[in-house]
């Protein structure tokens, strides 16, 4: 694909055709893939209709139930997804999963908008096709988790940034502020983007009014939730999980590579926690504090540990960066525990997820590594690359796992396409092969730790 992509695109530009297929426009090809992707997801919904919710989806559903009932509680989980789920709770889990398809449709729309805005719409259908068939992406499209909403909102916000920078009207500024505000409620760790992305418009357009209005709208959405959270708990918070997540990934017992371990294992009352008596004692001590004070206490413990162990923090951070770019295993791991014939899909699903991930990441890494200096001077490059970096950074300093990289995969794909288009054909290719080799080694390391359990 990498060798022939530019010649194909050149041919389509000159002949008005798309990838050598007469009469097929980019819009039509993209629409066909969207329809195909929805059919695939409807089939997946039918197959998994009676399966219980998995992983964090049960927690988001529980928070939605608390919101729907008006119960007073201190929000631990981010509120964006539970607020969306609350109106559909009475209809059952199958309906909750079905309504998650809206986020997939928004993802498709956001990908198209961003592809058009950055000038690569001719192959938007091919990028979408990989996401359409990847098992992890199918799973996130029908499971009440934050990966798909975050990915869709991020694409919508980025496309709005480009369009605003190109001189679009107030509707795009509303899109920018609204999508960033809701994104901050879905994933509060990305709040810096609420300022940074509008700031990029200021740099490009030399105009303050629209970007400031977008920031104000986004902040208003966040503050509106904080008012509601104060009514429910008496505390001015968005959620309270950030402090404990920082501690999970930065304490004396955190594994050097598997920094996500305490986020999903060794919970109070489990047999696993008996292996960490001092860690368990710390949890018991913090749990004895008023709920509103626990997050700050965990954060203080984590910061103190990092200050006294900077070498371990740096090593874990390097490991977190590499782990973040491992291939997806979430769907395959869940299938393995499903009774009946579906557990037999473990191996093919794991293989297909790995291939889809490498198709996107491998292409992007190769061409970004080979890109000429002119590529790094483009505003679009800084938008795509900077957004990927800022979105990923919180996971690189707390706890990391490949499941967290999903929202940045589409921007990464488009960044790779932009790098390929910037190539003049005279650049050395060895940096690309070095980048690919590094990516493969990251996958080997990931498989090694998976095999160790």
Secondary structure by P-SEA (a helix, b strand, c coil): ccccaaaaaaaaaaaccccccccccaaaaaaaaaaaaaaaaaaaaaaacccccccaaaaaaaaaaaaaaccccccccccaaaaaacccccccaaaaaaaaaaaaaaaaaaaaaaaaaaccccaaaaaaaaaaccaaaaaaaccccaaaaaaaaaaaaaaaaaaaaacccaaaaaaaaaaaaaaaaacccccccccaaaaaaaaaccccaaaaaaaaaaaaaaaaaaaaaaaaccccccccaaaaaaaaacccccccccccccccccccccccccccaaaaaaaaaaaaccccaaaaaaaaaaaaaaaacaaaaaaaaaaaaaaaaccccaaaaaaaacccccccaaaaaaaaaaaaaaaaaaaaaaaaaaccccccccaaaaaaaaaaaaaaaaaaaccccccccccaaaaaaaaaaaaaaaccccccaaaaaaaaaaaaaaaaaaaaaaaac
